[in-house]
Amino acid sequence: MLRPAILRLALPFASAILAGTCGALLAWACGLPAPFLTGPAVAVTLCGLAGMRMGIPVRIRDLAFVLIGLSMGSGVTPEVLGGLTRWPVSLATLVVSIVAIMLVSRAALVRLTGAGGPSAVLSSTPGHLSFVLAMAEQAGLDVRLIGVVQSMRVLFLTLAVPPVVQFAGLSLPVRGAEAATMSAVQMGVALVLAGIAGWGFKRVSLPAAYLLGGMLVSTAGHLGGVLSGGLPAWLSVPAFVLLGTLIGTRFSGVTAGELRRALGAGLLTTAISVVIAMAAAGLASALTGIAFGPMMIALAPGGVETMTAMATLMGADPAFVAAHHVSRLLFLAAFVPVMLGRQRRKDESGSAQ
């Protein structure tokens, strides 16, 4: 009895890892931007849509997030923290862009796809997938459809942001073979502390808990002089490949009918999000003096883990990016219920007339 249960878990994981690794190698060989994220995301998505069962166990996913967080934190320096005085302007721009994305996307979905008001609100929400799906469940909406639309947004943004950023002049940094890495003892202690911090953050429902736990421990350790260097490539690269693979597994089990229903809405909301995020990034960059590339990664409404990992892969400041994406999720947690409530009242008043 136990063996079939293990196989049911192991086969989707092994399939996902194989597809993700092949996708990463192919993207790297082709010289694509952020290949260890985009390659696995595309490869695993295609396999999932072809009917293959794909999945990443929760514990392995959390370990990957911890490793990515530790890798990000190693890039936080006192000079980086000195830029805090410039962040309020970009954070304010972020809030304005979120409101604009939701208002424009909701109107477009209602007008062009015939979506109902509440479904359009949740489908247009730029992030916070678990929160959005919980709201959809409580409201009695089509959770599966909203989930597929939101997953498309994450996938398309993962693929769209690197070329935009690379075109703006921010490219994948070339790390020399002599780059300093943590000692084995430092890595072991950091992993344990990061896991504990991530568990604590998850207990208080903080988004991206294990990634933030790793980033907090690594940042504090490097600023305090306790840690030195980053993670070796044999740890950091597989972690990024796992994250790209995880993005693709969201499409495992999606039927052709569900894909057709969600494709137009997913493309529409992604296009609106990218255009508004680019405009907001350009404005914030002009106001703060921060380069467009890092600003675009910070304001693009992709997943927290994905965009912050992309910052590390593409040479942007991960602390700056993470601060903006966590702020986005916190704002959405307050704003989405308000917007959904207003939409419901509007629908009720319209039906009563």
BALOBA-1460 file (C-alpha; in Angstrom, 3 decimals):
// residues 353
<rec num="1" residu="m" x="0.000" y="0.000" z="0.000"/>
<rec num="2" residu="l" x="2.809" y="2.385" z="0.856"/>
<rec num="3" residu="r" x="4.741" y="1.830" z="-2.357"/>
<rec num="4" residu="p" x="1.948" y="2.943" z="-4.754"/>
<rec num="5" residu="a" x="1.432" y="6.056" z="-2.605"/>
<rec num="6" residu="i" x="5.132" y="6.904" z="-2.848"/>
<rec num="7" residu="l" x="5.062" y="6.347" z="-6.606"/>
<rec num="8" residu="r" x="2.059" y="8.660" z="-6.949"/>
<rec num="9" residu="l" x="4.150" y="11.416" z="-5.369"/>
<rec num="10" residu="a" x="7.516" y="10.506" z="-6.892"/>
<rec num="11" residu="l" x="6.522" y="10.184" z="-10.548"/>
<rec num="12" residu="p" x="5.037" y="13.705" z="-10.956"/>
<rec num="13" residu="f" x="8.069" y="15.139" z="-9.130"/>
<rec num="14" residu="a" x="10.578" y="13.190" z="-11.237"/>
<rec num="15" residu="s" x="8.756" y="14.182" z="-14.432"/>
<rec num="16" residu="a" x="8.738" y="17.845" z="-13.409"/>
<rec num="17" residu="i" x="12.436" y="17.831" z="-12.494"/>
<rec num="18" residu="l" x="13.419" y="16.125" z="-15.754"/>
<rec num="19" residu="a" x="11.374" y="18.530" z="-17.881"/>
<rec num="20" residu="g" x="12.545" y="21.553" z="-15.885"/>
<rec num="21" residu="t" x="16.206" y="20.589" z="-16.126"/>
<rec num="22" residu="c" x="15.978" y="20.009" z="-19.877"/>
<rec num="23" residu="g" x="14.215" y="23.349" z="-20.291"/>
<rec num="24" residu="a" x="16.876" y="25.151" z="-18.254"/>
<rec num="25" residu="l" x="19.728" y="23.614" z="-20.236"/>
<rec num="26" residu="l" x="18.069" y="24.433" z="-23.558"/>
<rec num="27" residu="a" x="17.345" y="28.042" z="-22.540"/>
<rec num="28" residu="w" x="20.922" y="28.435" z="-21.259"/>
<rec num="29" residu="a" x="22.360" y="26.990" z="-24.479"/>
<rec num="30" residu="c" x="20.229" y="29.404" z="-26.535"/>
<rec num="31" residu="g" x="21.439" y="32.379" z="-24.497"/>
<rec num="32" residu="l" x="17.959" y="33.377" z="-23.301"/>
<rec num="33" residu="p" x="17.668" y="35.871" z="-20.411"/>
<rec num="34" residu="a" x="17.171" y="34.328" z="-16.938"/>
<rec num="35" residu="p" x="17.365" y="30.814" z="-18.470"/>
<rec num="36" residu="f" x="17.125" y="28.954" z="-15.158"/>
<rec num="37" residu="l" x="13.672" y="30.474" z="-14.579"/>
<rec num="38" residu="t" x="12.195" y="30.857" z="-18.048"/>
<rec num="39" residu="g" x="13.427" y="27.543" z="-19.472"/>
<rec num="40" residu="p" x="11.871" y="25.289" z="-16.820"/>
<rec num="41" residu="a" x="8.673" y="27.375" z="-16.743"/>
<rec num="42" residu="v" x="8.063" y="26.891" z="-20.471"/>
<rec num="43" residu="a" x="9.115" y="23.237" z="-20.609"/>
<rec num="44" residu="v" x="7.026" y="22.131" z="-17.629"/>
<rec num="45" residu="t" x="4.025" y="24.172" z="-18.785"/>
<rec num="46" residu="l" x="4.082" y="22.458" z="-22.190"/>
<rec num="47" residu="c" x="4.365" y="19.019" z="-20.582"/>
<rec num="48" residu="g" x="1.504" y="19.797" z="-18.215"/>
<rec num="49" residu="l" x="-0.724" y="20.978" z="-21.058"/>
<rec num="50" residu="a" x="0.161" y="17.765" z="-22.935"/>
<rec num="51" residu="g" x="-1.411" y="15.809" z="-20.091"/>
<rec num="52" residu="m" x="1.629" y="14.840" z="-18.012"/>
<rec num="53" residu="r" x="1.179" y="14.989" z="-14.235"/>
<rec num="54" residu="m" x="3.689" y="17.388" z="-12.701"/>
<rec num="55" residu="g" x="4.239" y="18.402" z="-9.094"/>
<rec num="56" residu="i" x="6.768" y="19.662" z="-6.546"/>
<rec num="57" residu="p" x="6.454" y="18.405" z="-2.934"/>
<rec num="58" residu="v" x="5.840" y="21.203" z="-0.435"/>
<rec num="59" residu="r" x="8.985" y="20.500" z="1.607"/>
<rec num="60" residu="i" x="11.234" y="20.614" z="-1.460"/>
<rec num="61" residu="r" x="9.521" y="23.799" z="-2.632"/>
<rec num="62" residu="d" x="10.128" y="25.437" z="0.744"/>
<rec num="63" residu="l" x="13.787" y="24.345" z="0.710"/>
<rec num="64" residu="a" x="14.217" y="25.946" z="-2.718"/>
<rec num="65" residu="f" x="12.691" y="29.174" z="-1.402"/>
<rec num="66" residu="v" x="15.078" y="29.174" z="1.575"/>
<rec num="67" residu="l" x="18.088" y="28.695" z="-0.725"/>
<rec num="68" residu="i" x="16.938" y="31.472" z="-3.055"/>
<rec num="69" residu="g" x="16.420" y="33.762" z="-0.063"/>
<rec num="70" residu="l" x="19.928" y="33.050" z="1.208"/>
<rec num="71" residu="s" x="21.319" y="33.777" z="-2.245"/>
<rec num="72" residu="m" x="19.447" y="37.081" z="-2.433"/>
<rec num="73" residu="g" x="20.500" y="38.275" z="0.999"/>
<rec num="74" residu="s" x="24.175" y="37.930" z="0.140"/>
<rec num="75" residu="g" x="23.808" y="40.887" z="-2.225"/>
<rec num="76" residu="v" x="22.461" y="43.303" z="0.401"/>
<rec num="77" residu="t" x="25.159" y="45.781" z="1.418"/>
<rec num="78" residu="p" x="25.269" y="48.987" z="3.501"/>
<rec num="79" residu="e" x="25.412" y="50.905" z="0.215"/>
<rec num="80" residu="v" x="22.193" y="49.241" z="-0.883"/>
<rec num="81" residu="l" x="20.474" y="50.161" z="2.375"/>
<rec num="82" residu="g" x="21.593" y="53.742" z="1.832"/>
<rec num="83" residu="g" x="19.127" y="53.878" z="-1.046"/>
<rec num="84" residu="l" x="16.154" y="53.498" z="1.307"/>
<rec num="85" residu="t" x="15.517" y="57.238" z="1.173"/>
<rec num="86" residu="r" x="14.629" y="56.897" z="-2.517"/>
<rec num="87" residu="w" x="12.157" y="54.045" z="-2.079"/>
<rec num="88" residu="p" x="9.034" y="55.900" z="-0.815"/>
<rec num="89" residu="v" x="8.554" y="57.483" z="-4.243"/>
<rec num="90" residu="s" x="8.713" y="54.146" z="-6.049"/>
<rec num="91" residu="l" x="6.454" y="52.513" z="-3.435"/>
<rec num="92" residu="a" x="3.862" y="55.235" z="-3.992"/>
<rec num="93" residu="t" x="4.168" y="54.684" z="-7.748"/>
<rec num="94" residu="l" x="3.652" y="50.963" z="-7.125"/>
<rec num="95" residu="v" x="0.348" y="51.587" z="-5.331"/>
<rec num="96" residu="v" x="-0.916" y="53.829" z="-8.137"/>
<rec num="97" residu="s" x="0.075" y="51.238" z="-10.757"/>
<rec num="98" residu="i" x="-1.732" y="48.443" z="-8.866"/>
<rec num="99" residu="v" x="-4.960" y="50.437" z="-8.737"/>
<rec num="100" residu="a" x="-4.617" y="51.317" z="-12.426"/>
<rec num="101" residu="i" x="-3.961" y="47.690" z="-13.427"/>
<rec num="102" residu="m" x="-7.020" y="46.456" z="-11.540"/>
<rec num="103" residu="l" x="-9.384" y="49.158" z="-12.807"/>
<rec num="104" residu="v" x="-8.318" y="48.890" z="-16.457"/>
<rec num="105" residu="s" x="-8.135" y="45.067" z="-16.429"/>
<rec num="106" residu="r" x="-11.533" y="44.703" z="-14.783"/>
<rec num="107" residu="a" x="-13.179" y="47.028" z="-17.314"/>
<rec num="108" residu="a" x="-11.478" y="45.240" z="-20.229"/>
<rec num="109" residu="l" x="-12.491" y="41.778" z="-18.999"/>
<rec num="110" residu="v" x="-16.123" y="42.800" z="-18.534"/>
<rec num="111" residu="r" x="-16.326" y="44.546" z="-21.902"/>
<rec num="112" residu="l" x="-14.255" y="42.192" z="-24.075"/>
<rec num="113" residu="t" x="-14.739" y="38.742" z="-22.516"/>
<rec num="114" residu="g" x="-18.148" y="39.093" z="-20.899"/>
<rec num="115" residu="a" x="-16.794" y="38.161" z="-17.465"/>
<rec num="116" residu="g" x="-18.976" y="38.903" z="-14.455"/>
<rec num="117" residu="g" x="-17.947" y="41.839" z="-12.284"/>
<rec num="118" residu="p" x="-16.676" y="39.898" z="-9.222"/>
<rec num="119" residu="s" x="-14.829" y="37.350" z="-11.395"/>
<rec num="120" residu="a" x="-13.271" y="40.208" z="-13.373"/>
<rec num="121" residu="v" x="-12.077" y="41.857" z="-10.151"/>
<rec num="122" residu="l" x="-10.332" y="38.712" z="-8.920"/>
<rec num="123" residu="s" x="-8.960" y="37.786" z="-12.356"/>
<rec num="124" residu="s" x="-7.469" y="41.274" z="-12.677"/>
<rec num="125" residu="t" x="-5.786" y="41.215" z="-9.254"/>
<rec num="126" residu="p" x="-2.013" y="41.503" z="-9.890"/>
<rec num="127" residu="g" x="-0.766" y="38.858" z="-7.486"/>
<rec num="128" residu="h" x="-1.555" y="37.180" z="-4.146"/>
<rec num="129" residu="l" x="-2.850" y="33.996" z="-5.815"/>
<rec num="130" residu="s" x="-3.725" y="32.041" z="-2.647"/>
<rec num="131" residu="f" x="-5.598" y="35.039" z="-1.227"/>
<rec num="132" residu="v" x="-7.453" y="35.597" z="-4.515"/>
<rec num="133" residu="l" x="-8.508" y="31.944" z="-4.766"/>
<rec num="134" residu="a" x="-9.725" y="31.958" z="-1.153"/>
<rec num="135" residu="m" x="-11.818" y="35.047" z="-1.912"/>
<rec num="136" residu="a" x="-13.208" y="33.361" z="-5.049"/>
<rec num="137" residu="e" x="-14.120" y="30.240" z="-3.069"/>
<rec num="138" residu="q" x="-15.928" y="32.253" z="-0.405"/>
<rec num="139" residu="a" x="-17.776" y="34.265" z="-3.067"/>
<rec num="140" residu="g" x="-18.913" y="31.126" z="-4.922"/>
<rec num="141" residu="l" x="-17.094" y="32.062" z="-8.135"/>
<rec num="142" residu="d" x="-15.330" y="29.836" z="-10.707"/>
<rec num="143" residu="v" x="-12.154" y="29.162" z="-8.720"/>
<rec num="144" residu="r" x="-10.572" y="26.960" z="-11.390"/>
<rec num="145" residu="l" x="-10.987" y="29.555" z="-14.157"/>
<rec num="146" residu="i" x="-9.674" y="32.410" z="-12.008"/>
<rec num="147" residu="g" x="-6.723" y="30.230" z="-10.962"/>
<rec num="148" residu="v" x="-5.809" y="29.447" z="-14.582"/>
<rec num="149" residu="v" x="-6.022" y="33.140" z="-15.570"/>
<rec num="150" residu="q" x="-3.785" y="34.081" z="-12.636"/>
<rec num="151" residu="s" x="-1.314" y="31.293" z="-13.433"/>
<rec num="152" residu="m" x="-1.096" y="32.554" z="-17.010"/>
<rec num="153" residu="r" x="-0.264" y="36.003" z="-15.683"/>
<rec num="154" residu="v" x="2.632" y="34.624" z="-13.630"/>
<rec num="155" residu="l" x="3.929" y="32.550" z="-16.562"/>
<rec num="156" residu="f" x="3.641" y="35.325" z="-19.151"/>
<rec num="157" residu="l" x="5.275" y="37.891" z="-16.853"/>
<rec num="158" residu="t" x="8.109" y="35.466" z="-16.111"/>
<rec num="159" residu="l" x="8.708" y="35.239" z="-19.858"/>
<rec num="160" residu="a" x="8.083" y="38.917" z="-20.690"/>
<rec num="161" residu="v" x="10.061" y="40.760" z="-18.008"/>
<rec num="162" residu="p" x="13.603" y="39.444" z="-18.789"/>
<rec num="163" residu="p" x="13.577" y="40.603" z="-22.456"/>
<rec num="164" residu="v" x="12.163" y="44.002" z="-21.442"/>
<rec num="165" residu="v" x="14.786" y="44.421" z="-18.739"/>
<rec num="166" residu="q" x="17.576" y="43.160" z="-20.992"/>
<rec num="167" residu="f" x="16.500" y="45.602" z="-23.700"/>
<rec num="168" residu="a" x="16.777" y="48.365" z="-21.092"/>
<rec num="169" residu="g" x="20.429" y="47.467" z="-20.569"/>
<rec num="170" residu="l" x="20.362" y="45.222" z="-17.493"/>
<rec num="171" residu="s" x="21.759" y="41.813" z="-18.409"/>
<rec num="172" residu="l" x="22.644" y="38.619" z="-16.658"/>
<rec num="173" residu="p" x="25.789" y="39.204" z="-14.601"/>
<rec num="174" residu="v" x="28.778" y="37.048" z="-15.345"/>
<rec num="175" residu="r" x="30.014" y="35.575" z="-12.107"/>
<rec num="176" residu="g" x="33.638" y="34.628" z="-12.062"/>
<rec num="177" residu="a" x="34.807" y="31.268" z="-10.885"/>
<rec num="178" residu="e" x="36.585" y="32.964" z="-7.989"/>
<rec num="179" residu="a" x="33.418" y="34.469" z="-6.498"/>
<rec num="180" residu="a" x="33.440" y="34.016" z="-2.721"/>
<rec num="181" residu="t" x="31.076" y="31.438" z="-1.245"/>
<rec num="182" residu="m" x="30.026" y="30.650" z="2.307"/>
<rec num="183" residu="s" x="31.842" y="27.948" z="4.199"/>
<rec num="184" residu="a" x="30.077" y="24.649" z="4.835"/>
<rec num="185" residu="v" x="29.531" y="25.575" z="8.501"/>
<rec num="186" residu="q" x="28.107" y="28.976" z="7.580"/>
<rec num="187" residu="m" x="25.745" y="27.415" z="5.038"/>
<rec num="188" residu="g" x="24.556" y="24.804" z="7.515"/>
<rec num="189" residu="v" x="23.834" y="27.306" z="10.277"/>
<rec num="190" residu="a" x="22.226" y="29.752" z="7.842"/>
<rec num="191" residu="l" x="19.961" y="27.027" z="6.423"/>
<rec num="192" residu="v" x="18.721" y="26.015" z="9.877"/>
<rec num="193" residu="l" x="18.111" y="29.599" z="11.010"/>
<rec num="194" residu="a" x="16.424" y="30.487" z="7.715"/>
<rec num="195" residu="g" x="14.128" y="27.472" z="8.010"/>
<rec num="196" residu="i" x="13.140" y="28.511" z="11.532"/>
<rec num="197" residu="a" x="12.544" y="32.102" z="10.434"/>
<rec num="198" residu="g" x="10.475" y="30.942" z="7.460"/>
<rec num="199" residu="w" x="8.374" y="28.696" z="9.695"/>
<rec num="200" residu="g" x="7.751" y="31.630" z="12.025"/>
<rec num="201" residu="f" x="6.785" y="33.907" z="9.152"/>
<rec num="202" residu="k" x="4.389" y="31.270" z="7.839"/>
<rec num="203" residu="r" x="2.747" y="31.013" z="11.258"/>
<rec num="204" residu="v" x="1.829" y="34.699" z="11.059"/>
<rec num="205" residu="s" x="0.680" y="34.327" z="7.412"/>
<rec num="206" residu="l" x="3.441" y="36.463" z="5.910"/>
<rec num="207" residu="p" x="3.597" y="36.025" z="2.103"/>
<rec num="208" residu="a" x="6.620" y="34.189" z="0.653"/>
<rec num="209" residu="a" x="7.527" y="33.143" z="4.199"/>
<rec num="210" residu="y" x="10.474" y="30.815" z="3.536"/>
<rec num="211" residu="l" x="12.007" y="33.054" z="0.889"/>
<rec num="212" residu="l" x="11.836" y="36.027" z="3.266"/>
<rec num="213" residu="g" x="13.219" y="33.880" z="6.090"/>
<rec num="214" residu="g" x="16.266" y="33.008" z="4.001"/>
<rec num="215" residu="m" x="16.704" y="36.576" z="2.876"/>
<rec num="216" residu="l" x="16.426" y="37.944" z="6.433"/>
<rec num="217" residu="v" x="19.024" y="35.542" z="7.838"/>
<rec num="218" residu="s" x="21.426" y="36.100" z="4.946"/>
<rec num="219" residu="t" x="21.018" y="39.887" z="4.993"/>
<rec num="220" residu="a" x="21.507" y="40.136" z="8.752"/>
<rec num="221" residu="g" x="24.476" y="37.769" z="8.624"/>
<rec num="222" residu="h" x="26.241" y="39.656" z="5.845"/>
<rec num="223" residu="l" x="25.575" y="43.106" z="7.303"/>
<rec num="224" residu="g" x="26.747" y="41.878" z="10.710"/>
<rec num="225" residu="g" x="29.900" y="40.307" z="9.308"/>
<rec num="226" residu="v" x="28.923" y="36.807" z="10.461"/>
<rec num="227" residu="l" x="28.438" y="35.503" z="6.917"/>
<rec num="228" residu="s" x="30.630" y="36.144" z="3.900"/>
<rec num="229" residu="g" x="30.064" y="35.218" z="0.271"/>
<rec num="230" residu="g" x="27.077" y="33.695" z="-1.472"/>
<rec num="231" residu="l" x="25.828" y="30.179" z="-2.126"/>
<rec num="232" residu="p" x="27.841" y="27.992" z="-4.500"/>
<rec num="233" residu="a" x="26.364" y="27.526" z="-7.965"/>
<rec num="234" residu="w" x="25.677" y="23.841" z="-7.300"/>
<rec num="235" residu="l" x="23.087" y="24.958" z="-4.719"/>
<rec num="236" residu="s" x="21.750" y="28.229" z="-6.132"/>
<rec num="237" residu="v" x="21.199" y="27.132" z="-9.745"/>
<rec num="238" residu="p" x="19.067" y="24.055" z="-8.868"/>
<rec num="239" residu="a" x="17.007" y="26.258" z="-6.546"/>
<rec num="240" residu="f" x="16.214" y="28.651" z="-9.389"/>
<rec num="241" residu="v" x="15.421" y="25.731" z="-11.699"/>
<rec num="242" residu="l" x="13.008" y="24.399" z="-9.062"/>
<rec num="243" residu="l" x="11.256" y="27.756" z="-8.917"/>
<rec num="244" residu="g" x="10.859" y="27.860" z="-12.697"/>
<rec num="245" residu="t" x="9.579" y="24.282" z="-12.595"/>
<rec num="246" residu="l" x="7.078" y="25.210" z="-9.878"/>
<rec num="247" residu="i" x="5.617" y="27.944" z="-12.087"/>
<rec num="248" residu="g" x="5.043" y="25.426" z="-14.872"/>
<rec num="249" residu="t" x="3.374" y="22.846" z="-12.600"/>
<rec num="250" residu="r" x="0.432" y="25.197" z="-12.123"/>
<rec num="251" residu="f" x="-0.809" y="24.056" z="-15.535"/>
<rec num="252" residu="s" x="-0.710" y="20.350" z="-14.709"/>
<rec num="253" residu="g" x="-4.195" y="18.921" z="-15.152"/>
<rec num="254" residu="v" x="-5.616" y="21.951" z="-16.968"/>
<rec num="255" residu="t" x="-7.997" y="20.817" z="-19.719"/>
<rec num="256" residu="a" x="-8.069" y="22.200" z="-23.257"/>
<rec num="257" residu="g" x="-11.473" y="23.753" z="-22.590"/>
<rec num="258" residu="e" x="-10.260" y="25.531" z="-19.469"/>
<rec num="259" residu="l" x="-7.211" y="26.755" z="-21.338"/>
<rec num="260" residu="r" x="-9.309" y="28.169" z="-24.192"/>
<rec num="261" residu="r" x="-11.644" y="29.931" z="-21.762"/>
<rec num="262" residu="a" x="-8.784" y="31.466" z="-19.819"/>
<rec num="263" residu="l" x="-6.307" y="32.197" z="-22.623"/>
<rec num="264" residu="g" x="-7.878" y="35.433" z="-23.835"/>
<rec num="265" residu="a" x="-8.355" y="36.762" z="-20.318"/>
<rec num="266" residu="g" x="-4.822" y="35.772" z="-19.327"/>
<rec num="267" residu="l" x="-3.236" y="37.449" z="-22.340"/>
<rec num="268" residu="l" x="-5.379" y="40.561" z="-21.899"/>
<rec num="269" residu="t" x="-4.607" y="41.065" z="-18.203"/>
<rec num="270" residu="t" x="-0.914" y="40.351" z="-18.765"/>
<rec num="271" residu="a" x="-0.662" y="42.876" z="-21.611"/>
<rec num="272" residu="i" x="-2.385" y="45.546" z="-19.531"/>
<rec num="273" residu="s" x="-0.170" y="44.760" z="-16.534"/>
<rec num="274" residu="v" x="3.057" y="44.955" z="-18.556"/>
<rec num="275" residu="v" x="2.129" y="48.245" z="-20.258"/>
<rec num="276" residu="i" x="1.107" y="49.943" z="-17.007"/>
<rec num="277" residu="a" x="4.109" y="48.521" z="-15.117"/>
<rec num="278" residu="m" x="6.479" y="49.776" z="-17.833"/>
<rec num="279" residu="a" x="4.933" y="53.250" z="-17.688"/>
<rec num="280" residu="a" x="5.113" y="53.271" z="-13.887"/>
<rec num="281" residu="a" x="8.711" y="52.013" z="-13.927"/>
<rec num="282" residu="g" x="9.697" y="54.721" z="-16.395"/>
<rec num="283" residu="l" x="8.097" y="57.421" z="-14.241"/>
<rec num="284" residu="a" x="9.572" y="56.110" z="-10.981"/>
<rec num="285" residu="s" x="12.991" y="55.724" z="-12.599"/>
<rec num="286" residu="a" x="12.907" y="59.360" z="-13.750"/>
<rec num="287" residu="l" x="11.815" y="60.570" z="-10.298"/>
<rec num="288" residu="t" x="14.293" y="58.536" z="-8.232"/>
<rec num="289" residu="g" x="17.311" y="58.067" z="-10.480"/>
<rec num="290" residu="i" x="17.099" y="54.282" z="-10.071"/>
<rec num="291" residu="a" x="17.700" y="52.487" z="-13.381"/>
<rec num="292" residu="f" x="14.669" y="51.330" z="-15.374"/>
<rec num="293" residu="g" x="15.658" y="47.630" z="-15.321"/>
<rec num="294" residu="p" x="15.586" y="47.097" z="-11.531"/>
<rec num="295" residu="m" x="12.514" y="49.328" z="-11.286"/>
<rec num="296" residu="m" x="10.675" y="47.233" z="-13.883"/>
<rec num="297" residu="i" x="11.412" y="44.020" z="-11.973"/>
<rec num="298" residu="a" x="10.232" y="45.698" z="-8.750"/>
<rec num="299" residu="l" x="6.946" y="46.957" z="-10.221"/>
<rec num="300" residu="a" x="6.073" y="44.035" z="-12.532"/>
<rec num="301" residu="p" x="3.146" y="42.195" z="-10.894"/>
<rec num="302" residu="g" x="4.658" y="38.707" z="-11.003"/>
<rec num="303" residu="g" x="5.123" y="36.308" z="-8.111"/>
<rec num="304" residu="v" x="7.184" y="37.539" z="-5.152"/>
<rec num="305" residu="e" x="9.557" y="34.587" z="-5.310"/>
<rec num="306" residu="t" x="9.823" y="34.719" z="-9.105"/>
<rec num="307" residu="m" x="10.506" y="38.435" z="-9.455"/>
<rec num="308" residu="t" x="12.896" y="38.570" z="-6.495"/>
<rec num="309" residu="a" x="14.781" y="35.567" z="-7.848"/>
<rec num="310" residu="m" x="14.871" y="37.263" z="-11.239"/>
<rec num="311" residu="a" x="16.456" y="40.302" z="-9.580"/>
<rec num="312" residu="t" x="19.294" y="38.100" z="-8.356"/>
<rec num="313" residu="l" x="19.723" y="36.380" z="-11.720"/>
<rec num="314" residu="m" x="19.746" y="39.663" z="-13.654"/>
<rec num="315" residu="g" x="21.987" y="41.667" z="-11.349"/>
<rec num="316" residu="a" x="19.345" y="43.919" z="-9.739"/>
<rec num="317" residu="d" x="19.118" y="44.638" z="-6.000"/>
<rec num="318" residu="p" x="16.996" y="41.832" z="-4.480"/>
<rec num="319" residu="a" x="16.224" y="43.788" z="-1.289"/>
<rec num="320" residu="f" x="14.765" y="46.654" z="-3.319"/>
<rec num="321" residu="v" x="12.698" y="44.263" z="-5.436"/>
<rec num="322" residu="a" x="11.503" y="42.150" z="-2.495"/>
<rec num="323" residu="a" x="10.407" y="45.238" z="-0.532"/>
<rec num="324" residu="h" x="8.200" y="46.341" z="-3.407"/>
<rec num="325" residu="h" x="6.651" y="42.936" z="-4.051"/>
<rec num="326" residu="v" x="5.867" y="42.270" z="-0.395"/>
<rec num="327" residu="s" x="4.356" y="45.777" z="-0.201"/>
<rec num="328" residu="r" x="2.234" y="44.920" z="-3.249"/>
<rec num="329" residu="l" x="0.817" y="41.832" z="-1.554"/>
<rec num="330" residu="l" x="0.085" y="43.692" z="1.672"/>
<rec num="331" residu="f" x="-1.704" y="46.445" z="-0.248"/>
<rec num="332" residu="l" x="-3.702" y="43.892" z="-2.255"/>
<rec num="333" residu="a" x="-4.812" y="42.149" z="0.946"/>
<rec num="334" residu="a" x="-6.475" y="45.415" z="2.001"/>
<rec num="335" residu="f" x="-7.593" y="46.713" z="-1.403"/>
<rec num="336" residu="v" x="-9.078" y="43.608" z="-3.078"/>
<rec num="337" residu="p" x="-11.867" y="43.041" z="-0.481"/>
<rec num="338" residu="v" x="-12.832" y="46.719" z="-0.775"/>
<rec num="339" residu="m" x="-12.943" y="46.578" z="-4.571"/>
<rec num="340" residu="l" x="-14.822" y="43.257" z="-4.563"/>
<rec num="341" residu="g" x="-17.362" y="44.630" z="-2.092"/>
<rec num="342" residu="r" x="-17.935" y="47.720" z="-4.216"/>
<rec num="343" residu="q" x="-18.390" y="45.555" z="-7.315"/>
<rec num="344" residu="r" x="-20.963" y="43.367" z="-5.559"/>
<rec num="345" residu="r" x="-22.926" y="46.395" z="-4.330"/>
<rec num="346" residu="k" x="-22.830" y="47.829" z="-7.852"/>
<rec num="347" residu="d" x="-24.140" y="44.557" z="-9.309"/>
<rec num="348" residu="e" x="-26.882" y="44.316" z="-6.684"/>
<rec num="349" residu="s" x="-28.037" y="47.890" z="-7.264"/>
<rec num="350" residu="g" x="-28.019" y="47.296" z="-11.027"/>
<rec num="351" residu="s" x="-30.136" y="44.134" z="-10.764"/>
<rec num="352" residu="a" x="-32.613" y="45.852" z="-8.437"/>
<rec num="353" residu="q" x="-33.387" y="48.594" z="-10.977"/>
